[in-house]
């Protein structure tokens, strides 16, 4: 039976950063957008709005907050009000706003590396100090939270904890027990939580996302939650996200951090996001099994064909975190695979010092492309073991 996600869609003819950063012979499995066409209801809604032909300043579509409130209740049993929702251009904007809003110059912002690169620079953007409580990696490659280290890291002048759940790049979907331990520690130390939950709808079999703010009212009162349809429905270029802030005073602080610099949402961003949340569920229901098969294909191939490389099976996202430290590459593994395999991956150091020796692979693509990229990576490793290295292309 034909599958729409098996279609290869040429993107080099567009403005795609993913496909145009490297040469035409490179397979890009790096930046976190998928190569799939967005849901048809999103395309139809954009086309209808485009046909109208007038694109003045927008207001929030009246139906949009209602759709978000209903979706959060249905999916997570989390009841919020429409007044709790703040519309922002993206989750990166959101956690940078949180860094500006909470604490003062020199205060600490806690995060858990290896973590999404823009997290790492956000504290300095607000004249804050980055504090790290590294995730603990087990022998099986699975990461967990060291709760003792986490609590110790909240001491002193730490005022904000920026959580990534599901976690990018390691693919963890944190359990209720883990989230509760972190949230209660933050309450004990009077630390605000900013939770980036952008991948919350991209979960695999047996996993359940729990918004950290949904654990208890006292936790909700100290939490800024960031969500967006951008990753889920592949509409990241349209720039629409939400912050859910249930404490009115905290919401006022967060809003003030716009400081005249953070714009509202553009017309097409609103249109696409509303259509995705309202009408995109059948597409998402078809996407998730396909991504899970891609994940399993990557895990099988890495285990059998990439000696010295280990991949822990991600519980969520469409990103695989590959440990290349035993592959004896003798260098930055991202550069090795780009040069020798002509496959672009994110190098682990993009995610902090804890990512040294790792790469992140995006398997949100048609299966044939994923298989070709993995084959190239295997050939590059085999060639390195058996013969001289390739020369860099002129």
Rosetta blueprint (number, residue, H / E / L):
1 X L
2 X L
3 X L
4 X H
5 X H
6 X H
7 X L
8 X L
9 X L
10 X L
11 X L
12 X L
13 X L
14 X L
15 X L
16 X L
17 X H
18 X H
19 X H
20 X H
21 X L
22 X L
23 X L
24 X L
25 X L
26 X L
27 X E
28 X E
29 X L
30 X L
31 X L
32 X L
33 X L
34 X L
35 X L
36 X L
37 X L
38 X L
39 X L
40 X H
41 X H
42 X H
43 X H
44 X H
45 X H
46 X H
47 X H
48 X H
49 X H
50 X H
51 X H
52 X H
53 X L
54 X L
55 X L
56 X L
57 X L
58 X L
59 X L
60 X L
61 X L
62 X H
63 X H
64 X H
65 X H
66 X H
67 X H
68 X H
69 X H
70 X H
71 X H
72 X H
73 X H
74 X H
75 X H
76 X H
77 X L
78 X L
79 X L
80 X L
81 X L
82 X H
83 X H
84 X H
85 X E
86 X E
87 X E
88 X E
89 X L
90 X L
91 X H
92 X H
93 X H
94 X H
95 X H
96 X H
97 X H
98 X H
99 X H
100 X H
101 X H
102 X L
103 X L
104 X L
105 X L
106 X L
107 X L
108 X E
109 X E
110 X E
111 X E
112 X L
113 X L
114 X L
115 X L
116 X L
117 X H
118 X H
119 X H
120 X H
121 X H
122 X H
123 X H
124 X H
125 X H
126 X L
127 X L
128 X L
129 X E
130 X E
131 X E
132 X E
133 X L
134 X L
135 X L
136 X E
137 X E
138 X L
139 X L
140 X L
141 X L
142 X L
143 X E
144 X E
145 X L
146 X L
147 X H
148 X H
149 X H
150 X H
151 X H
152 X H
153 X H
154 X L
155 X L
156 X L
157 X L
158 X E
159 X E
160 X E
161 X E
162 X E
163 X E
164 X E
165 X L
166 X L
167 X L
168 X L
169 X L
170 X L
171 X L
172 X L
173 X L
174 X L
175 X L
176 X H
177 X H
178 X H
179 X H
180 X H
181 X H
182 X H
183 X H
184 X H
185 X H
186 X H
187 X H
188 X H
189 X L
190 X L
191 X L
192 X E
193 X E
194 X E
195 X E
196 X E
197 X L
198 X L
199 X L
200 X L
201 X L
202 X L
203 X E
204 X L
205 X L
206 X L
207 X L
208 X L
209 X L
210 X L
211 X L
212 X H
213 X H
214 X H
215 X L
216 X L
217 X H
218 X H
219 X H
220 X H
221 X L
222 X L
223 X E
224 X E
225 X E
226 X E
227 X E
228 X L
229 X L
230 X L
231 X L
232 X L
233 X L
234 X L
235 X L
236 X H
237 X H
238 X H
239 X L
240 X L
241 X E
242 X E
243 X E
244 X E
245 X L
246 X L
247 X L
248 X H
249 X H
250 X H
251 X H
252 X H
253 X H
254 X H
255 X H
256 X H
257 X L
258 X L
259 X L
260 X L
261 X L
262 X L
263 X L
264 X L
265 X L
266 X L
267 X H
268 X H
269 X H
270 X H
271 X H
272 X H
273 X H
274 X H
275 X H
276 X H
277 X H
278 X H
279 X H
280 X L
281 X H
282 X H
283 X H
284 X H
285 X H
286 X H
287 X H
288 X H
289 X H
290 X H
291 X H
292 X H
293 X H
294 X H
295 X H
296 X H
297 X H
298 X H
299 X H
300 X H
301 X H
302 X H
303 X H
304 X H
305 X H
306 X L
307 X L
308 X L
309 X L
310 X E
311 X E
312 X L
313 X L
314 X L
315 X L
316 X E
317 X L
318 X L
319 X E
320 X E
321 X E
322 X E
323 X E
324 X L
325 X L
326 X L
327 X L
328 X L
329 X L
330 X L
331 X L
332 X L
333 X H
334 X H
335 X H
336 X H
337 X H
338 X H
339 X H
340 X H
341 X H
342 X L
343 X E
344 X E
345 X L
346 X E
347 X E
348 X H
349 X H
350 X H
351 X H
352 X L
353 X H
354 X H
355 X H
356 X L
357 X L
358 X E
359 X E
360 X E
361 X E
362 X E
363 X L
364 X L
365 X L
366 X L
367 X H
368 X H
369 X H
370 X H
371 X H
372 X H
373 X H
374 X H
375 X H
376 X H
377 X H
378 X H
379 X H
380 X H
381 X H
382 X H
383 X H
384 X H
385 X H
386 X H
387 X L
388 X L
389 X L
390 X L
391 X L
392 X L
393 X L
394 X L
